[in-house]
Amino acid sequence: MISAIIITKNEENNIASCLESIKWVDEIIVVDSGSTDRTEEICRQYTKNFYFNEWAGFGKQKQHAYDMASNVWIFSIDADEIVTEDLKCQILEKISSDNTSDGFYLPRLSYYLNKPIRHSGWYPDFNLRIVKKDKGFFSQDLVHERLCINGSFEFLDNPLLHFPFNSISSQIQKLDHYSSLSARDMQSKGKRISWSMLFLKTIYSFFRVYFLKMGFLDGWRGFLIAKNSSIFTFYKYLKLKELYLTGKLD
């Protein structure tokens, strides 16, 4: 009835918890882009459906996993996410009933330095994650891809738990990696930015997260989240500048 799809690369620190939380689904599809750690070994303890696919961006990679799934319902989940027992029961109840919805948005509760973050624009962070296979598809963005739906949908209230960073070091690495992907994605769409707008967007990013999204209510963690949001904004636009100036990123 329901297939879970996951894309991976070097996720040995996260993947076991994720897979353990979804072992109730009828099928698990894992598409890996070249892990060199224990990701494959761990995944094969939970599913025989472990495949390699050359990396082509988040959107295309997830679409590849989507196309391989064989059930009516598709559940897209990331390796750093966990399904709670309450969410599992709600999902099963919804897809087993006479519900007329073609998809479901899930709230996502993210943890930062061992604490759930309920402000800073991080919660409820509704994401479309469950769709009927013939009603959905992924956008083809290199990063910040979206699961899209051609049909009706509703919002569930039990959150999907998200653990995006194992440490400050891993966060810095992600900021660097994702800002490069964002810059390439923007360039592919013909986007440009002036130096003045680069600095204005960087400043506004902090203001938006810390004040407009009430990040200050998350304490010092909220300040770090806002600061890192502004750093990410600065990096991605600076790298976009670099692409137009030099034609490449290291």
Short mmCIF file of the C-alpha atoms (twelve columns), coordinates in Angstrom:
data_MODEL
# 
_entry.id   MODEL 
# 
loop_
_atom_site.group_PDB 
_atom_site.id 
_atom_site.type_symbol 
_atom_site.label_atom_id 
_atom_site.label_alt_id 
_atom_site.label_comp_id 
_atom_site.label_asym_id 
_atom_site.label_seq_id 
_atom_site.Cartn_x 
_atom_site.Cartn_y 
_atom_site.Cartn_z 
_atom_site.pdbx_PDB_model_num 
ATOM 1   C CA . MET A 1   0.000   0.000  0.000   1 
ATOM 2   C CA . ILE A 2   2.813   2.460  0.840   1 
ATOM 3   C CA . SER A 3   6.435   2.773  -0.303  1 
ATOM 4   C CA . ALA A 4   9.019   4.884  1.508   1 
ATOM 5   C CA . ILE A 5   11.743  6.455  -0.630  1 
ATOM 6   C CA . ILE A 6   15.082  7.773  0.639   1 
ATOM 7   C CA . ILE A 7   18.180  9.147  -1.070  1 
ATOM 8   C CA . THR A 8   21.522  8.727  0.671   1 
ATOM 9   C CA . LYS A 9   25.217  9.446  0.619   1 
ATOM 10  C CA . ASN A 10  27.370  8.717  3.672   1 
ATOM 11  C CA . GLU A 11  24.462  8.668  6.122   1 
ATOM 12  C CA . GLU A 12  25.726  6.035  8.541   1 
ATOM 13  C CA . ASN A 13  25.124  8.363  11.518  1 
ATOM 14  C CA . ASN A 14  21.436  8.865  10.699  1 
ATOM 15  C CA . ILE A 15  20.045  6.135  8.506   1 
ATOM 16  C CA . ALA A 16  19.479  3.370  11.078  1 
ATOM 17  C CA . SER A 17  17.168  5.529  13.208  1 
ATOM 18  C CA . CYS A 18  15.260  6.615  10.116  1 
ATOM 19  C CA . LEU A 19  14.819  3.093  8.763   1 
ATOM 20  C CA . GLU A 20  13.870  1.706  12.162  1 
ATOM 21  C CA . SER A 21  11.060  4.262  12.343  1 
ATOM 22  C CA . ILE A 22  9.590   3.267  8.945   1 
ATOM 23  C CA . LYS A 23  9.955   -0.511 8.987   1 
ATOM 24  C CA . TRP A 24  6.147   -0.708 9.084   1 
ATOM 25  C CA . VAL A 25  5.834   0.437  5.439   1 
ATOM 26  C CA . ASP A 26  5.320   -2.138 2.679   1 
ATOM 27  C CA . GLU A 27  8.425   -1.210 0.700   1 
ATOM 28  C CA . ILE A 28  11.578  0.811  1.310   1 
ATOM 29  C CA . ILE A 29  13.503  2.176  -1.694  1 
ATOM 30  C CA . VAL A 30  16.985  3.591  -1.070  1 
ATOM 31  C CA . VAL A 31  18.860  5.344  -3.870  1 
ATOM 32  C CA . ASP A 32  22.484  6.022  -3.008  1 
ATOM 33  C CA . SER A 33  24.911  8.277  -4.866  1 
ATOM 34  C CA . GLY A 34  28.182  6.665  -3.822  1 
ATOM 35  C CA . SER A 35  28.490  6.196  -0.071  1 
ATOM 36  C CA . THR A 36  31.923  5.242  1.228   1 
ATOM 37  C CA . ASP A 37  30.856  4.578  4.813   1 
ATOM 38  C CA . ARG A 38  28.515  1.918  6.281   1 
ATOM 39  C CA . THR A 39  25.345  3.333  4.717   1 
ATOM 40  C CA . GLU A 40  24.803  0.422  2.343   1 
ATOM 41  C CA . GLU A 41  25.500  -2.187 5.023   1 
ATOM 42  C CA . ILE A 42  22.965  -0.607 7.375   1 
ATOM 43  C CA . CYS A 43  20.328  -0.125 4.692   1 
ATOM 44  C CA . ARG A 44  20.501  -3.745 3.579   1 
ATOM 45  C CA . GLN A 45  19.503  -4.791 7.096   1 
ATOM 46  C CA . TYR A 46  16.134  -3.161 6.421   1 
ATOM 47  C CA . THR A 47  15.563  -3.523 2.679   1 
ATOM 48  C CA . LYS A 48  16.775  -5.404 -0.374  1 
ATOM 49  C CA . ASN A 49  15.947  -2.364 -2.510  1 
ATOM 50  C CA . PHE A 50  19.259  -0.521 -2.354  1 
ATOM 51  C CA . TYR A 51  20.382  1.038  -5.629  1 
ATOM 52  C CA . PHE A 52  23.168  3.270  -6.928  1 
ATOM 53  C CA . ASN A 53  22.418  6.257  -9.138  1 
ATOM 54  C CA . GLU A 54  24.900  8.892  -10.276 1 
ATOM 55  C CA . TRP A 55  24.212  12.205 -8.559  1 
ATOM 56  C CA . ALA A 56  22.245  14.649 -10.721 1 
ATOM 57  C CA . GLY A 57  20.768  16.976 -8.098  1 
ATOM 58  C CA . PHE A 58  18.198  16.470 -5.346  1 
ATOM 59  C CA . GLY A 59  15.140  16.769 -7.561  1 
ATOM 60  C CA . LYS A 60  16.245  14.241 -10.168 1 
ATOM 61  C CA . GLN A 61  17.627  11.851 -7.562  1 
ATOM 62  C CA . LYS A 62  14.371  11.778 -5.631  1 
ATOM 63  C CA . GLN A 63  12.353  11.434 -8.825  1 
ATOM 64  C CA . HIS A 64  14.462  8.393  -9.706  1 
ATOM 65  C CA . ALA A 65  13.606  6.809  -6.341  1 
ATOM 66  C CA . TYR A 66  9.951   7.813  -6.803  1 
ATOM 67  C CA . ASP A 67  9.764   6.092  -10.188 1 
ATOM 68  C CA . MET A 68  11.143  2.846  -8.724  1 
ATOM 69  C CA . ALA A 69  8.483   2.576  -6.018  1 
ATOM 70  C CA . SER A 70  5.716   0.048  -6.679  1 
ATOM 71  C CA . ASN A 71  2.906   0.964  -4.279  1 
ATOM 72  C CA . VAL A 72  -0.118  3.256  -4.527  1 
ATOM 73  C CA . TRP A 73  1.179   5.652  -1.876  1 
ATOM 74  C CA . ILE A 74  4.667   7.194  -1.808  1 
ATOM 75  C CA . PHE A 75  6.240   8.482  1.411   1 
ATOM 76  C CA . SER A 76  9.306   10.661 0.822   1 
ATOM 77  C CA . ILE A 77  11.542  10.820 3.882   1 
ATOM 78  C CA . ASP A 78  15.093  12.056 4.431   1 
ATOM 79  C CA . ALA A 79  17.811  10.074 6.173   1 
ATOM 80  C CA . ASP A 80  17.927  12.558 9.060   1 
ATOM 81  C CA . GLU A 81  14.206  12.271 9.845   1 
ATOM 82  C CA . ILE A 82  12.263  9.965  12.169  1 
ATOM 83  C CA . VAL A 83  8.591   8.947  12.174  1 
ATOM 84  C CA . THR A 84  7.027   8.866  15.631  1 
ATOM 85  C CA . GLU A 85  4.506   6.221  16.680  1 
ATOM 86  C CA . ASP A 86  1.724   8.823  16.702  1 
ATOM 87  C CA . LEU A 87  2.573   9.961  13.172  1 
ATOM 88  C CA . LYS A 88  2.759   6.364  11.959  1 
ATOM 89  C CA . CYS A 89  -0.743  5.659  13.320  1 
ATOM 90  C CA . GLN A 90  -2.152  8.806  11.753  1 
ATOM 91  C CA . ILE A 91  -0.619  8.011  8.355   1 
ATOM 92  C CA . LEU A 92  -1.930  4.455  8.376   1 
ATOM 93  C CA . GLU A 93  -5.376  5.635  9.445   1 
ATOM 94  C CA . LYS A 94  -5.509  8.207  6.640   1 
ATOM 95  C CA . ILE A 95  -4.355  5.972  3.795   1 
ATOM 96  C CA . SER A 96  -6.491  3.036  4.956   1 
ATOM 97  C CA . SER A 97  -9.730  5.013  5.170   1 
ATOM 98  C CA . ASP A 98  -12.072 6.219  2.452   1 
ATOM 99  C CA . ASN A 99  -10.257 9.553  2.535   1 
ATOM 100 C CA . THR A 100 -10.498 11.432 -0.756  1 
ATOM 101 C CA . SER A 101 -7.181  13.281 -0.383  1 
ATOM 102 C CA . ASP A 102 -4.368  12.539 -2.834  1 
ATOM 103 C CA . GLY A 103 -1.599  13.731 -0.550  1 
ATOM 104 C CA . PHE A 104 -0.648  14.827 2.949   1 
ATOM 105 C CA . TYR A 105 1.492   17.624 4.304   1 
ATOM 106 C CA . LEU A 106 3.402   16.775 7.478   1 
ATOM 107 C CA . PRO A 107 4.604   19.286 10.071  1 
ATOM 108 C CA . ARG A 108 8.323   18.923 10.735  1 
ATOM 109 C CA . LEU A 109 9.859   19.520 14.149  1 
ATOM 110 C CA . SER A 110 13.606  20.092 13.848  1 
ATOM 111 C CA . TYR A 111 16.152  19.694 16.630  1 
ATOM 112 C CA . TYR A 112 19.188  21.933 17.002  1 
ATOM 113 C CA . LEU A 113 21.904  21.123 19.526  1 
ATOM 114 C CA . ASN A 114 19.627  18.620 21.290  1 
ATOM 115 C CA . LYS A 115 16.586  20.880 21.591  1 
ATOM 116 C CA . PRO A 116 13.402  21.119 19.460  1 
ATOM 117 C CA . ILE A 117 13.099  24.491 17.741  1 
ATOM 118 C CA . ARG A 118 9.563   25.881 17.664  1 
ATOM 119 C CA . HIS A 119 10.258  29.327 16.200  1 
ATOM 120 C CA . SER A 120 12.903  30.827 13.852  1 
ATOM 121 C CA . GLY A 121 10.760  29.788 10.884  1 
ATOM 122 C CA . TRP A 122 11.539  26.139 11.613  1 
ATOM 123 C CA . TYR A 123 8.136   25.012 12.882  1 
ATOM 124 C CA . PRO A 124 5.641   23.792 11.834  1 
ATOM 125 C CA . ASP A 125 7.492   23.731 8.459   1 
ATOM 126 C CA . PHE A 126 4.788   21.794 6.604   1 
ATOM 127 C CA . ASN A 127 6.177   19.583 3.805   1 
ATOM 128 C CA . LEU A 128 4.243   17.519 1.268   1 
ATOM 129 C CA . ARG A 129 5.629   14.038 1.946   1 
ATOM 130 C CA . ILE A 130 2.919   11.510 1.134   1 
ATOM 131 C CA . VAL A 131 1.172   11.309 -2.244  1 
ATOM 132 C CA . LYS A 132 -0.581  8.827  -4.466  1 
ATOM 133 C CA . LYS A 133 2.003   7.805  -7.013  1 
ATOM 134 C CA . ASP A 134 -0.057  8.863  -10.019 1 
ATOM 135 C CA . LYS A 135 -0.655  12.303 -8.500  1 
ATOM 136 C CA . GLY A 136 2.844   13.442 -7.576  1 
ATOM 137 C CA . PHE A 137 6.266   14.352 -8.936  1 
ATOM 138 C CA . PHE A 138 9.430   16.119 -7.808  1 
ATOM 139 C CA . SER A 139 10.594  19.492 -9.026  1 
ATOM 140 C CA . GLN A 140 13.921  19.234 -10.853 1 
ATOM 141 C CA . ASP A 141 15.820  21.729 -8.698  1 
ATOM 142 C CA . LEU A 142 19.426  20.935 -7.803  1 
ATOM 143 C CA . VAL A 143 18.643  21.816 -4.183  1 
ATOM 144 C CA . HIS A 144 15.536  22.762 -2.179  1 
ATOM 145 C CA . GLU A 145 13.524  20.425 -4.390  1 
ATOM 146 C CA . ARG A 146 9.797   20.025 -3.753  1 
ATOM 147 C CA . LEU A 147 7.394   17.123 -3.938  1 
ATOM 148 C CA . CYS A 148 4.475   18.448 -5.998  1 
ATOM 149 C CA . ILE A 149 0.914   17.202 -6.347  1 
ATOM 150 C CA . ASN A 150 -1.800  17.287 -8.979  1 
ATOM 151 C CA . GLY A 151 -4.750  16.683 -6.726  1 
ATOM 152 C CA . SER A 152 -6.309  17.318 -3.326  1 
ATOM 153 C CA . PHE A 153 -4.371  17.321 -0.071  1 
ATOM 154 C CA . GLU A 154 -4.702  17.868 3.650   1 
ATOM 155 C CA . PHE A 155 -2.485  18.660 6.620   1 
ATOM 156 C CA . LEU A 156 -1.652  16.189 9.380   1 
ATOM 157 C CA . ASP A 157 -0.916  17.339 12.921  1 
ATOM 158 C CA . ASN A 158 1.635   14.834 14.250  1 
ATOM 159 C CA . PRO A 159 5.170   16.043 13.464  1 
ATOM 160 C CA . LEU A 160 7.962   14.336 11.580  1 
ATOM 161 C CA . LEU A 161 11.128  14.670 13.689  1 
ATOM 162 C CA . HIS A 162 14.147  16.192 11.942  1 
ATOM 163 C CA . PHE A 163 17.794  16.098 13.078  1 
ATOM 164 C CA . PRO A 164 19.591  18.180 10.417  1 
ATOM 165 C CA . PHE A 165 22.991  18.633 12.088  1 
ATOM 166 C CA . ASN A 166 25.044  16.181 14.117  1 
ATOM 167 C CA . SER A 167 27.430  18.968 15.181  1 
ATOM 168 C CA . ILE A 168 28.435  22.548 14.456  1 
ATOM 169 C CA . SER A 169 31.104  21.183 12.109  1 
ATOM 170 C CA . SER A 170 28.517  19.243 10.105  1 
ATOM 171 C CA . GLN A 171 26.381  22.381 9.909   1 
ATOM 172 C CA . ILE A 172 29.299  24.398 8.510   1 
ATOM 173 C CA . GLN A 173 29.939  21.679 5.919   1 
ATOM 174 C CA . LYS A 174 26.264  21.695 4.906   1 
ATOM 175 C CA . LEU A 175 26.228  25.484 4.645   1 
ATOM 176 C CA . ASP A 176 29.173  25.331 2.276   1 
ATOM 177 C CA . HIS A 177 27.789  22.452 0.201   1 
ATOM 178 C CA . TYR A 178 24.213  23.717 -0.056  1 
ATOM 179 C CA . SER A 179 25.267  27.274 -0.833  1 
ATOM 180 C CA . SER A 180 27.286  25.947 -3.788  1 
ATOM 181 C CA . LEU A 181 24.297  23.953 -5.033  1 
ATOM 182 C CA . SER A 182 22.021  26.966 -4.603  1 
ATOM 183 C CA . ALA A 183 24.420  29.179 -6.558  1 
ATOM 184 C CA . ARG A 184 24.564  26.694 -9.440  1 
ATOM 185 C CA . ASP A 185 20.790  26.341 -9.397  1 
ATOM 186 C CA . MET A 186 20.292  30.108 -9.532  1 
ATOM 187 C CA . GLN A 187 22.793  30.466 -12.363 1 
ATOM 188 C CA . SER A 188 21.043  27.723 -14.355 1 
ATOM 189 C CA . LYS A 189 17.853  29.798 -14.071 1 
ATOM 190 C CA . GLY A 190 19.603  32.955 -15.231 1 
ATOM 191 C CA . LYS A 191 19.448  34.744 -11.883 1 
ATOM 192 C CA . ARG A 192 21.888  37.536 -11.079 1 
ATOM 193 C CA . ILE A 193 22.401  39.822 -8.106  1 
ATOM 194 C CA . SER A 194 24.074  43.171 -7.512  1 
ATOM 195 C CA . TRP A 195 26.593  43.726 -4.726  1 
ATOM 196 C CA . SER A 196 24.208  46.048 -2.898  1 
ATOM 197 C CA . MET A 197 21.376  43.455 -3.003  1 
ATOM 198 C CA . LEU A 198 23.771  40.752 -1.820  1 
ATOM 199 C CA . PHE A 199 24.471  42.671 1.386   1 
ATOM 200 C CA . LEU A 200 20.861  43.749 1.856   1 
ATOM 201 C CA . LYS A 201 19.602  40.167 1.502   1 
ATOM 202 C CA . THR A 202 22.234  38.966 3.980   1 
ATOM 203 C CA . ILE A 203 21.151  41.522 6.591   1 
ATOM 204 C CA . TYR A 204 17.452  40.880 5.967   1 
ATOM 205 C CA . SER A 205 17.946  37.118 6.348   1 
ATOM 206 C CA . PHE A 206 19.098  37.582 9.953   1 
ATOM 207 C CA . PHE A 207 16.332  40.128 10.680  1 
ATOM 208 C CA . ARG A 208 13.655  37.847 9.227   1 
ATOM 209 C CA . VAL A 209 14.649  34.748 11.215  1 
ATOM 210 C CA . TYR A 210 15.518  36.404 14.522  1 
ATOM 211 C CA . PHE A 211 12.774  39.035 14.689  1 
ATOM 212 C CA . LEU A 212 9.968   38.354 12.174  1 
ATOM 213 C CA . LYS A 213 10.077  34.579 12.790  1 
ATOM 214 C CA . MET A 214 10.643  35.155 16.517  1 
ATOM 215 C CA . GLY A 215 13.949  33.311 16.679  1 
ATOM 216 C CA . PHE A 216 14.718  35.230 19.877  1 
ATOM 217 C CA . LEU A 217 12.185  32.962 21.603  1 
ATOM 218 C CA . ASP A 218 14.522  30.037 20.894  1 
ATOM 219 C CA . GLY A 219 17.220  31.647 23.071  1 
ATOM 220 C CA . TRP A 220 20.859  31.474 22.053  1 
ATOM 221 C CA . ARG A 221 20.029  28.676 19.636  1 
ATOM 222 C CA . GLY A 222 17.699  31.075 17.835  1 
ATOM 223 C CA . PHE A 223 20.518  33.588 17.518  1 
ATOM 224 C CA . LEU A 224 22.806  30.928 16.015  1 
ATOM 225 C CA . ILE A 225 20.087  29.819 13.597  1 
ATOM 226 C CA . ALA A 226 19.518  33.420 12.444  1 
ATOM 227 C CA . LYS A 227 23.250  34.038 12.146  1 
ATOM 228 C CA . ASN A 228 23.795  30.894 10.115  1 
ATOM 229 C CA . SER A 229 20.828  31.757 7.908   1 
ATOM 230 C CA . SER A 230 22.485  35.074 7.053   1 
ATOM 231 C CA . ILE A 231 25.816  33.325 6.442   1 
ATOM 232 C CA . PHE A 232 24.121  30.888 4.074   1 
ATOM 233 C CA . THR A 233 22.455  33.747 2.208   1 
ATOM 234 C CA . PHE A 234 25.780  35.590 1.927   1 
ATOM 235 C CA . TYR A 235 27.622  32.493 0.691   1 
ATOM 236 C CA . LYS A 236 25.087  31.466 -1.932  1 
ATOM 237 C CA . TYR A 237 24.931  34.905 -3.540  1 
ATOM 238 C CA . LEU A 238 28.686  35.408 -3.276  1 
ATOM 239 C CA . LYS A 239 29.179  32.057 -5.021  1 
ATOM 240 C CA . LEU A 240 26.669  33.092 -7.672  1 
ATOM 241 C CA . LYS A 241 28.877  36.138 -8.253  1 
ATOM 242 C CA . GLU A 242 31.908  33.872 -8.441  1 
ATOM 243 C CA . LEU A 243 30.258  31.669 -11.060 1 
ATOM 244 C CA . TYR A 244 29.629  34.652 -13.333 1 
ATOM 245 C CA . LEU A 245 33.098  36.073 -12.724 1 
ATOM 246 C CA . THR A 246 35.170  32.879 -13.061 1 
ATOM 247 C CA . GLY A 247 32.805  30.279 -14.470 1 
ATOM 248 C CA . LYS A 248 33.526  27.765 -11.735 1 
ATOM 249 C CA . LEU A 249 33.333  26.916 -8.031  1 
ATOM 250 C CA . ASP A 250 35.959  24.909 -6.158  1 
# 
